[in-house]
């Protein structure tokens, strides 16, 4: 017995494969940019937390909202650092292919430093002696 003849593939049938192939051919620089910017934003938050703990005047200067206190300034500036670094890195990396394994490792280190800097037993080490 012979198998029934299969209809010829139409452009609608092959469109998803074409789209998937085009997505693979795009550079991965924009992905690397957002990953690195995430790590940078986290590290900036940690630096601001430690600095605000070490300097009461600096901590007070970050209190943009009386109800929130210095946390308002810390988070605002961390988000600004994320957005600025994302824009800058995207502009530099948008047409490049980069080693995502290296980017991921650098991002993990930055995130780990960010977590360490926002961990209260760590940042309290920088509090002035009373």
C-alpha angles and dihedrals in degrees: 000000000000124000119248114262114263117229117248116264114259127212088257089058094052098039096091091052090050092050091048091050092050091050090054091051092057118101118258095220095105090055090049090049095056093044092052092044089055091055092045092051091050092049092049090052090052092049091050092048092051093043093049089050092050096046119041092193091054091048091050091050089059094057098105091158122042091210094052100032124197092342089076093061094041093055094041092053092044090054090047089051090050094049095044093046091046092052093046096045091045090054091051099040104031096105098033136093111222134183101268092193091062092043090050092050092049090048091051091051091049091048091048091051089047091052092047092050092052094046106108098222087055102045092042087065086073096054114120116255113260 
